[in-house]
């Protein structure tokens, strides 16, 4: 794996979006993303990449939920503005409403 944190972030964002991944793959990807979020050099690029994925790429609700969980858990608590945190919470509520089964 390339030691450049930007390339690592891009790679693990692709793995996070992968629809057909085993639980082990998802767990490993999540651990790596958590490490990258803790890395001061990688965090801004990673958070921007995850936000961009949600904003511009079509994906299933399950995949969007995984991306949003990483954003809220890692990037959200380190966000510098309350506005970004509020947007992430709002997106989480919208996603929850979209994925809930209808009666």
Number of C-alpha atoms within 10 A of each C-alpha: 7 8 7 10 19 17 15 18 23 16 15 20 20 14 17 23 20 14 11 9 12 10 9 9 14 18 13 15 18 20 13 15 23 16 13 23 24 14 13 10 13 20 22 16 18 26 22 12 18 22 16 11 18 16 10 8 10 10 14 11 14 13 16 20 18 14 19 23 16 18 23 17 12 20 25 21 13 14 15 10 10 11 10 14 18 12 12 19 15 12 15 17 11 11 16 13 11 11 12 9 7 6 3
